[in-house]
Every structure is written in structure tokens, then in C-alpha cells.
Amino acid sequence: MGPLQWIEQHSPNQGRARQIFLLTDGEISNVTAVLDSCRSMASSTRIFFFGLGKSPSQSLVKGFARSTNGRFVFVPPNSSIDVYVGEQLQRALQPCITNIHVNWNLDVNVQIQTAPK
């Protein structure tokens, strides 16, 4: 938890988004604390996760990545991580859009649905 706490306590430079690459085997003992920490940084920090090993918790890694608008990849055992690092770097280089306000001028009787659900 130490590195995440440090990151949480040190905001990125004004007007800048922060990208973090986190490698995990998915064995996280304090899931709630880590998820809360990730969520608290979501407006300024995207975390890109690498799930390593034979059986990283897929739901855990996906949940953490989604909570920070980051992405995740699972690196199979005995495979080269180079390709996966390249993919994540490409994703991290995509612009980060924040503070969007949308005003829909719709009829009162229109039913709205979100996607994905």
C-alpha cells in the first residue's frame, strides 16, 4: 500500500494527467483499501495494470483498471512482456479527456439507457 499512498498524497502537476503502470500477481490482501485509493485518484491518475503469473485475479485487475479509467492486460507465464508493455504504452499515450459537460435537449418522455450496463 505504501507506493499507492505516496502517489495519492502527491498530486500531478497542474493541468497534467498522471499515468501509472502497476504489475501485480493479483494476490492483494487489502483489496478494499487499494480500490479506495485507486478511486480517490481517478480524476487525475490512470493506472495501467499488468496481471502476471499463472492465475492473477482477473476480476480484481479489471476492477482496479476500470476504477481509474486505465486498462489491463494479462501476461501469460513464460511469455515475453515486451508486446504487452507496448500495448499499454500505446493506450497510455491516448489523450485523457476530463470535465466534460453534455446538455441533451430531449423530449421529457425519452427513456435514457447507459451502455455498457
DSSP file (Angstrom, degrees, kcal/mol; ACC not computed):
  #  RESIDUE AA STRUCTURE BP1 BP2  ACC     N-H-->O    O-->H-N    N-H-->O    O-->H-N    TCO  KAPPA ALPHA  PHI   PSI    X-CA   Y-CA   Z-CA
    1    1 A M     >        0   0    0      0, 0.0     4,-2.5     0, 0.0     5,-0.2   0.000 360.0 360.0 360.0 -24.5    0.0    0.0    0.0
    2    2 A G  H  >  +     0   0    0      1,-0.2     4,-2.3     2,-0.2     5,-0.2   0.897 360.0  45.8 -50.9 -54.3    3.0    2.3    0.6
    3    3 A P  H  > S+     0   0    0      0, 0.0     4,-2.4     0, 0.0    -1,-0.2   0.905 113.7  49.7 -60.6 -40.5    3.6    3.3   -3.0
    4    4 A L  H  > S+     0   0    0      1,-0.2     4,-2.6     2,-0.2    -2,-0.2   0.897 109.9  51.4 -65.1 -38.5   -0.1    4.0   -3.7
    5    5 A Q  H  X S+     0   0    0     -4,-2.5     4,-1.9     2,-0.2    -1,-0.2   0.913 109.8  49.7 -63.3 -41.4   -0.3    6.1   -0.6
    6    6 A W  H  X S+     0   0    0     -4,-2.3     4,-1.0    -5,-0.2    -2,-0.2   0.935 112.4  47.3 -62.1 -46.0    2.7    8.2   -1.7
    7    7 A I  H >< S+     0   0    0     -4,-2.4     3,-0.7     1,-0.2    -2,-0.2   0.908 110.9  52.1 -61.6 -42.3    1.2    8.6   -5.2
    8    8 A E  H 3< S+     0   0    0     -4,-2.6    -1,-0.2     1,-0.2    -2,-0.2   0.856 110.0  49.0 -62.9 -35.3   -2.2    9.6   -3.6
    9    9 A Q  H 3< S+     0   0    0     -4,-1.9     2,-0.6     1,-0.2    -1,-0.2   0.628 105.0  63.5 -80.9 -14.6   -0.5   12.2   -1.4
   10   10 A H  S << S-     0   0    0     -4,-1.0    -1,-0.2    -3,-0.7    -4,-0.0  -0.884  78.6-151.0-117.0 100.6    1.5   13.8   -4.3
   11   11 A S        -     0   0    0     -2,-0.6     3,-0.1     1,-0.1    -3,-0.1  -0.283  22.8-106.1 -67.3 151.3   -0.8   15.3   -6.9
   12   12 A P        -     0   0    0      0, 0.0     3,-0.1     0, 0.0    -1,-0.1  -0.274  53.6 -72.7 -69.0 166.0    0.3   15.5  -10.5
   13   13 A N    >   -     0   0    0      1,-0.1     3,-2.1     4,-0.1     0, 0.0  -0.251  68.0 -80.0 -57.8 147.4    1.4   18.9  -12.0
   14   14 A Q  T 3  S+     0   0    0      1,-0.3    -1,-0.1    -3,-0.1     3,-0.1  -0.223 117.3  10.7 -51.7 130.5   -1.5   21.3  -12.6
   15   15 A G  T 3  S+     0   0    0      1,-0.2     2,-0.4    -3,-0.1    -1,-0.3   0.557 106.7 112.4  77.6   8.1   -3.3   20.5  -15.9
   16   16 A R    <   -     0   0    0     -3,-2.1     2,-0.3    -4,-0.1    -1,-0.2  -0.887  58.1-141.7-116.3 144.9   -1.5   17.2  -16.3
   17   17 A A        -     0   0    0     -2,-0.4     2,-0.4    -3,-0.1    28,-0.2  -0.796  19.8-136.4 -97.9 147.6   -2.8   13.7  -16.1
   18   18 A R  E     -a   45   0A   0     26,-2.7    28,-3.1    -2,-0.3     2,-0.5  -0.874  11.3-159.3-108.4 136.9   -0.7   11.0  -14.5
   19   19 A Q  E     -a   46   0A   0     -2,-0.4     2,-0.4    26,-0.2    28,-0.2  -0.961  10.1-172.9-115.1 129.1   -0.2    7.5  -15.9
   20   20 A I  E     -a   47   0A   0     26,-2.7    28,-3.6    -2,-0.5     2,-0.5  -0.966  13.7-151.9-123.9 139.7    1.0    4.7  -13.7
   21   21 A F  E     -a   48   0A   0     -2,-0.4     2,-0.5    26,-0.2    28,-0.2  -0.955  18.1-172.2-110.9 121.4    2.0    1.2  -14.7
   22   22 A L  E     -a   49   0A   0     26,-2.7    28,-2.6    -2,-0.5     2,-0.5  -0.956  10.6-157.7-121.6 127.4    1.3   -1.4  -12.0
   23   23 A L  E     +a   50   0A   0     -2,-0.5     2,-0.3    26,-0.2    28,-0.2  -0.880  23.3 165.3-103.0 131.8    2.4   -5.0  -12.1
   24   24 A T  E     -a   51   0A   0     26,-2.7    28,-3.2    -2,-0.5     4,-0.1  -0.993  44.4-147.2-146.0 151.0    0.6   -7.5   -9.9
   25   25 A D        -     0   0    0     -2,-0.3    32,-0.2    26,-0.2    30,-0.2   0.375  57.4-112.4 -92.4   2.1    0.1  -11.2   -9.5
   26   26 A G  S    S+     0   0    0     30,-0.3     2,-1.3     1,-0.2    34,-0.1   0.416  82.7 123.9  84.1  -1.7   -3.4  -10.4   -8.4
   27   27 A E        +     0   0    0     29,-0.0     2,-0.6     2,-0.0    -1,-0.2  -0.701  31.2 160.0 -93.4  86.0   -2.8  -11.5   -4.8
   28   28 A I        -     0   0    0     -2,-1.3     3,-0.5     1,-0.1    -4,-0.0  -0.937  24.9-168.0-112.1 121.6   -3.8   -8.4   -2.9
   29   29 A S  S    S+     0   0    0     -2,-0.6     2,-0.6     1,-0.2     3,-0.2   0.835  84.5  46.0 -80.2 -32.4   -4.6   -8.8    0.7
   30   30 A N     >  +     0   0    0      1,-0.2     4,-2.2     2,-0.1    -1,-0.2  -0.521  67.4 158.7-110.2  63.8   -6.2   -5.4    1.4
   31   31 A V  H  > S+     0   0    0     -2,-0.6     4,-2.8    -3,-0.5     5,-0.2   0.883  70.3  51.6 -55.7 -47.2   -8.4   -5.1   -1.7
   32   32 A T  H  > S+     0   0    0      1,-0.2     4,-2.5     2,-0.2    -1,-0.2   0.916 111.1  46.9 -61.5 -44.9  -10.8   -2.6   -0.2
   33   33 A A  H  > S+     0   0    0      2,-0.2     4,-2.1     1,-0.2    -1,-0.2   0.905 114.4  47.1 -64.7 -41.6   -8.1   -0.1    0.8
   34   34 A V  H  X S+     0   0    0     -4,-2.2     4,-2.5     2,-0.2    -2,-0.2   0.922 113.1  48.4 -66.9 -43.6   -6.3   -0.4   -2.6
   35   35 A L  H  X S+     0   0    0     -4,-2.8     4,-2.6    -5,-0.2    -2,-0.2   0.909 111.3  50.3 -63.7 -42.0   -9.6    0.0   -4.5
   36   36 A D  H  X S+     0   0    0     -4,-2.5     4,-2.1    -5,-0.2    -1,-0.2   0.909 111.0  49.7 -61.0 -41.7  -10.5    3.1   -2.4
   37   37 A S  H  X S+     0   0    0     -4,-2.1     4,-1.0     2,-0.2    -2,-0.2   0.921 111.2  48.8 -63.3 -44.6   -7.0    4.5   -3.1
   38   38 A C  H >< S+     0   0    0     -4,-2.5     3,-0.7     1,-0.2     4,-0.5   0.925 111.6  49.5 -61.0 -45.3   -7.4    3.9   -6.8
   39   39 A R  H >< S+     0   0    0     -4,-2.6     3,-1.1     1,-0.2     4,-0.3   0.872 105.0  57.6 -63.2 -37.1  -10.8    5.5   -6.9
   40   40 A S  H 3< S+     0   0    0     -4,-2.1     3,-0.3     1,-0.3    -1,-0.2   0.757 111.4  43.0 -67.4 -22.0   -9.6    8.6   -5.0
   41   41 A M  T XX S+     0   0    0     -4,-1.0     4,-2.1    -3,-0.7     3,-1.9   0.444  83.0 104.3 -98.5  -1.2   -7.0    9.3   -7.7
   42   42 A A  T <4 S+     0   0    0     -3,-1.1    -1,-0.2    -4,-0.5    -2,-0.1   0.744  73.3  58.5 -59.2 -27.9   -9.3    8.6  -10.7
   43   43 A S  T 34 S+     0   0    0     -4,-0.3    -1,-0.3    -3,-0.3    -2,-0.1   0.707 124.7  18.8 -76.3 -16.9   -9.8   12.2  -11.6
   44   44 A S  T <4 S+     0   0    0     -3,-1.9   -26,-2.7     1,-0.2     2,-0.4   0.470 120.1  56.6-127.6  -6.3   -6.0   12.8  -12.1
   45   45 A T  E  <  -a   18   0A   0     -4,-2.1     2,-0.5   -28,-0.2   -26,-0.2  -0.987  52.4-163.0-139.8 128.1   -4.4    9.4  -12.5
   46   46 A R  E     -a   19   0A   0    -28,-3.1   -26,-2.7    -2,-0.4     2,-0.5  -0.931  15.6-154.8-105.4 133.3   -4.9    6.5  -14.9
   47   47 A I  E     -a   20   0A   0     -2,-0.5     2,-0.6    18,-0.3   -26,-0.2  -0.935   1.9-158.8-112.6 127.4   -3.4    3.2  -13.7
   48   48 A F  E     -a   21   0A   0    -28,-3.6   -26,-2.7    -2,-0.5     2,-0.3  -0.918  17.2-152.3-106.7 117.7   -2.5    0.6  -16.3
   49   49 A F  E     -ab  22  72A   0     22,-2.5    24,-1.6    -2,-0.6     2,-0.5  -0.682  14.4-161.0-100.0 142.5   -2.3   -2.9  -14.8
   50   50 A F  E     -ab  23  73A   0    -28,-2.6   -26,-2.7    -2,-0.3     2,-0.7  -0.980  12.7-152.8-115.3 114.2   -0.3   -5.9  -15.8
   51   51 A G  E     -ab  24  74A   0     22,-3.3    24,-3.0    -2,-0.5     2,-0.3  -0.808  23.4-170.8 -87.4 116.9   -1.7   -9.2  -14.4
   52   52 A L  E     + b   0  75A   0    -28,-3.2     3,-0.2    -2,-0.7     2,-0.1  -0.744  32.1  25.4-111.6 154.1    1.3  -11.5  -14.1
   53   53 A G  S    S-     0   0    0     22,-0.6    -2,-0.0    -2,-0.3   -29,-0.0  -0.376  97.2 -49.1  98.5-172.2    1.7  -15.2  -13.4
   54   54 A K  S    S+     0   0    0      1,-0.2    -1,-0.2    22,-0.1   -29,-0.0   0.857 125.6  10.7 -73.6 -36.8   -0.5  -18.3  -13.6
   55   55 A S        +     0   0    0     -3,-0.2    -1,-0.2   -30,-0.2     2,-0.1  -0.362  67.3 172.3-147.3  63.9   -3.6  -17.0  -12.1
   56   56 A P        -     0   0    0      0, 0.0     2,-0.8     0, 0.0   -30,-0.3  -0.476  52.0 -97.3 -67.7 146.7   -3.9  -13.3  -11.4
   57   57 A S     >  -     0   0    0    -32,-0.2     4,-2.5     1,-0.2     5,-0.2  -0.520  38.3-165.5 -67.3 106.8   -7.4  -12.4  -10.2
   58   58 A Q  H  > S+     0   0    0     -2,-0.8     4,-2.7     1,-0.2     5,-0.3   0.915  85.6  49.4 -64.2 -43.5   -9.0  -11.2  -13.5
   59   59 A S  H  > S+     0   0    0      1,-0.2     4,-2.2     2,-0.2    -1,-0.2   0.880 112.6  49.3 -64.9 -35.5  -12.0   -9.5  -11.8
   60   60 A L  H  > S+     0   0    0      2,-0.2     4,-2.3     1,-0.2    -2,-0.2   0.949 113.2  44.2 -67.0 -49.7   -9.7   -7.7   -9.4
   61   61 A V  H  X S+     0   0    0     -4,-2.5     4,-2.2     1,-0.2    -2,-0.2   0.913 115.7  48.4 -63.5 -43.3   -7.3   -6.4  -12.0
   62   62 A K  H  X S+     0   0    0     -4,-2.7     4,-2.7    -5,-0.2     5,-0.2   0.918 110.9  51.2 -62.3 -43.4  -10.1   -5.4  -14.3
   63   63 A G  H  X S+     0   0    0     -4,-2.2     4,-2.0    -5,-0.3    -2,-0.2   0.902 110.2  48.4 -62.1 -42.5  -11.9   -3.6  -11.5
   64   64 A F  H  X S+     0   0    0     -4,-2.3     4,-0.7     2,-0.2     6,-0.2   0.933 112.7  48.1 -63.5 -45.6   -8.8   -1.7  -10.5
   65   65 A A  H ><>S+     0   0    0     -4,-2.2     5,-2.6     1,-0.2     3,-1.0   0.926 112.7  48.1 -62.5 -44.8   -8.2   -0.6  -14.0
   66   66 A R  H ><5S+     0   0    0     -4,-2.7     3,-1.2     1,-0.2    -1,-0.2   0.857 103.5  61.6 -64.8 -34.3  -11.8    0.5  -14.6
   67   67 A S  H 3<5S+     0   0    0     -4,-2.0    -1,-0.2     1,-0.3    -2,-0.2   0.705 114.2  34.9 -67.5 -17.2  -11.9    2.4  -11.4
   68   68 A T  T <<5S-     0   0    0     -3,-1.0    -1,-0.3    -4,-0.7    -2,-0.2   0.225 112.7-111.4-117.7  12.4   -9.1    4.7  -12.7
   69   69 A N  T < 5S+     0   0    0     -3,-1.2    -3,-0.2    -4,-0.2    -4,-0.1   0.759  80.4 125.8  60.0  25.0  -10.0    4.8  -16.4
   70   70 A G      < -     0   0    0     -5,-2.6     2,-0.3    -6,-0.2   -22,-0.2  -0.149  55.5-119.0 -93.5-164.9   -6.9    2.8  -17.1
   71   71 A R        -     0   0    0    -24,-0.2   -22,-2.5    -3,-0.1     2,-0.3  -0.838  16.5-144.8-133.4 171.0   -6.6   -0.5  -18.9
   72   72 A F  E     -b   49   0A   0     -2,-0.3     2,-0.3   -24,-0.2   -22,-0.2  -0.962   9.6-173.3-137.7 153.8   -5.4   -4.0  -18.1
   73   73 A V  E     -b   50   0A   0    -24,-1.6   -22,-3.3    -2,-0.3     2,-0.5  -0.981  19.2-137.4-140.3 151.4   -3.5   -6.9  -19.8
   74   74 A F  E     -b   51   0A   0     -2,-0.3   -22,-0.2   -24,-0.2   -24,-0.0  -0.955  14.4-153.3-110.4 124.5   -2.8  -10.4  -18.6
   75   75 A V  E     -b   52   0A   0    -24,-3.0   -22,-0.6    -2,-0.5     3,-0.1  -0.863  17.5-133.6-100.0 112.8    0.7  -11.6  -19.4
   76   76 A P    >   -     0   0    0      0, 0.0     3,-1.2     0, 0.0   -22,-0.1  -0.266  34.3 -89.3 -63.5 151.2    0.8  -15.4  -19.7
   77   77 A P  T 3  S+     0   0    0      0, 0.0     3,-0.1     0, 0.0   -25,-0.0  -0.250 109.7  16.1 -57.8 148.1    3.6  -17.3  -17.8
   78   78 A N  T 3  S+     0   0    0      1,-0.2     2,-0.3    -3,-0.1    -3,-0.0   0.718  99.5 121.7  60.7  25.2    6.8  -17.8  -19.8
   79   79 A S  S <  S-     0   0    0     -3,-1.2     2,-0.3    -4,-0.1    -1,-0.2  -0.831  71.6 -99.1-114.9 158.0    5.9  -15.2  -22.4
   80   80 A S        -     0   0    0     -2,-0.3     4,-0.4     1,-0.1     3,-0.4  -0.567  22.4-154.4 -75.0 131.4    7.8  -12.0  -23.3
   81   81 A I  S  > S+     0   0    0     -2,-0.3     4,-2.5     1,-0.2     5,-0.2   0.606  75.5  91.4 -81.2 -11.3    6.3   -9.0  -21.7
   82   82 A D  H  > S+     0   0    0      1,-0.2     4,-2.3     2,-0.2    -1,-0.2   0.889  85.6  47.3 -53.0 -48.4    7.6   -6.7  -24.5
   83   83 A V  H  > S+     0   0    0     -3,-0.4     4,-2.1     1,-0.2    -1,-0.2   0.902 113.2  48.8 -62.5 -41.6    4.4   -6.9  -26.6
   84   84 A Y  H  > S+     0   0    0     -4,-0.4     4,-2.2     2,-0.2    -1,-0.2   0.873 109.6  51.2 -69.0 -37.4    2.2   -6.2  -23.6
   85   85 A V  H  X S+     0   0    0     -4,-2.5     4,-2.6     2,-0.2    -1,-0.2   0.919 109.2  52.0 -64.0 -43.0    4.2   -3.2  -22.5
   86   86 A G  H  X S+     0   0    0     -4,-2.3     4,-2.2    -5,-0.2    -2,-0.2   0.906 109.0  50.1 -59.1 -43.2    4.0   -1.8  -26.0
   87   87 A E  H  X S+     0   0    0     -4,-2.1     4,-2.0     1,-0.2    -1,-0.2   0.931 112.2  46.7 -61.0 -46.3    0.2   -2.2  -26.0
   88   88 A Q  H  X S+     0   0    0     -4,-2.2     4,-2.6     1,-0.2    -2,-0.2   0.880 110.0  53.1 -67.0 -37.0   -0.2   -0.5  -22.6
   89   89 A L  H  X S+     0   0    0     -4,-2.6     4,-1.6     2,-0.2    -1,-0.2   0.913 107.7  51.7 -62.9 -41.4    2.2    2.4  -23.7
   90   90 A Q  H  < S+     0   0    0     -4,-2.2     4,-0.4     1,-0.2    -2,-0.2   0.916 111.8  47.1 -59.6 -42.9    0.0    3.0  -26.8
   91   91 A R  H >< S+     0   0    0     -4,-2.0     3,-1.3     1,-0.2    -2,-0.2   0.904 109.8  52.4 -66.0 -41.4   -3.1    3.1  -24.6
   92   92 A A  H 3< S+     0   0    0     -4,-2.6    -1,-0.2     1,-0.3    -2,-0.2   0.791 103.1  59.3 -66.6 -26.8   -1.4    5.5  -22.1
   93   93 A L  T 3< S+     0   0    0     -4,-1.6    -1,-0.3    -5,-0.2    -2,-0.2   0.582  81.5 105.2 -79.4  -8.9   -0.5    7.8  -24.9
   94   94 A Q  S <  S-     0   0    0     -3,-1.3    -3,-0.0    -4,-0.4    -4,-0.0  -0.483  87.6 -94.1 -69.0 142.0   -4.1    8.3  -25.9
   95   95 A P        -     0   0    0      0, 0.0     2,-0.6     0, 0.0    -1,-0.1  -0.210  32.8-134.8 -58.3 146.8   -5.5   11.7  -24.8
   96   96 A C        -     0   0    0     -3,-0.1     2,-0.5    -4,-0.0   -79,-0.0  -0.923  17.9-158.8-105.8 118.3   -7.2   11.8  -21.5
   97   97 A I        +     0   0    0     -2,-0.6     2,-0.3     3,-0.0     3,-0.1  -0.856  19.4 165.2-103.3 128.9  -10.5   13.8  -21.6
   98   98 A T        +     0   0    0     -2,-0.5   -55,-0.0     1,-0.2   -54,-0.0  -0.871  47.6  34.6-135.4 168.8  -11.9   15.1  -18.3
   99   99 A N  S    S+     0   0    0     -2,-0.3     2,-0.4     1,-0.2    -1,-0.2   0.893  70.1 169.4  54.5  48.3  -14.5   17.6  -17.1
  100  100 A I        -     0   0    0     -3,-0.1     2,-0.5     2,-0.0    -1,-0.2  -0.762  16.6-166.6 -91.9 133.8  -16.9   17.0  -19.9
  101  101 A H        -     0   0    0     -2,-0.4     2,-0.4     2,-0.0     0, 0.0  -0.986   3.4-170.5-121.3 127.8  -20.4   18.5  -19.7
  102  102 A V        -     0   0    0     -2,-0.5     2,-0.6     2,-0.0    -2,-0.0  -0.964   7.2-164.7-120.6 132.8  -23.1   17.4  -22.0
  103  103 A N        -     0   0    0     -2,-0.4     2,-0.6     2,-0.0    -2,-0.0  -0.947   7.6-164.8-118.4 110.2  -26.5   19.1  -22.3
  104  104 A W        -     0   0    0     -2,-0.6     2,-1.3     1,-0.0    -2,-0.0  -0.842   9.9-155.5 -96.7 122.7  -29.1   17.0  -24.1
  105  105 A N        +     0   0    0     -2,-0.6     2,-0.3     0, 0.0    -2,-0.0  -0.689  38.8 156.2 -95.4  80.7  -32.2   18.8  -25.2
  106  106 A L        -     0   0    0     -2,-1.3     2,-0.0     1,-0.1    -2,-0.0  -0.697  49.9 -93.6-109.4 158.0  -34.5   15.9  -25.3
  107  107 A D    >   -     0   0    0     -2,-0.3     3,-1.7     1,-0.1    -1,-0.1  -0.374  39.0-117.5 -62.1 146.9  -38.2   15.4  -25.1
  108  108 A V  T 3  S+     0   0    0      1,-0.3    -1,-0.1    -2,-0.0    -2,-0.0   0.792 111.1  58.3 -59.7 -30.1  -39.4   14.8  -21.5
  109  109 A N  T 3  S+     0   0    0      2,-0.1     2,-0.3     0, 0.0    -1,-0.3   0.332  76.9 117.2 -87.5   7.9  -40.7   11.3  -22.5
  110  110 A V    <   -     0   0    0     -3,-1.7     2,-0.5     1,-0.0    -4,-0.1  -0.611  59.5-139.5 -79.9 132.0  -37.4    9.9  -23.8
  111  111 A Q        -     0   0    0     -2,-0.3     2,-0.4     2,-0.0    -2,-0.1  -0.809  16.4-149.4 -93.1 128.3  -36.1    6.9  -21.9
  112  112 A I        -     0   0    0     -2,-0.5     2,-0.4     2,-0.0     0, 0.0  -0.790  13.9-174.8-100.6 137.5  -32.3    7.0  -21.4
  113  113 A Q        -     0   0    0     -2,-0.4     2,-0.3     2,-0.0     4,-0.0  -0.982  16.6-136.4-128.5 144.1  -30.1    3.9  -21.2
  114  114 A T        -     0   0    0     -2,-0.4    -2,-0.0     3,-0.0     3,-0.0  -0.703  22.6-121.4 -96.5 151.3  -26.5    3.7  -20.4
  115  115 A A  S    S+     0   0    0     -2,-0.3     2,-0.1     1,-0.2    -2,-0.0  -0.990  93.0  30.9-139.3 131.7  -24.0    1.5  -22.3
  116  116 A P              0   0    0      0, 0.0    -1,-0.2     0, 0.0    -2,-0.0   0.616 360.0 360.0 -72.7 159.9  -22.4   -0.6  -21.1
  117  117 A K              0   0    0     -2,-0.1    -2,-0.1    -4,-0.0    -3,-0.0   0.469 360.0 360.0 -76.1 360.0  -24.8   -1.5  -18.4
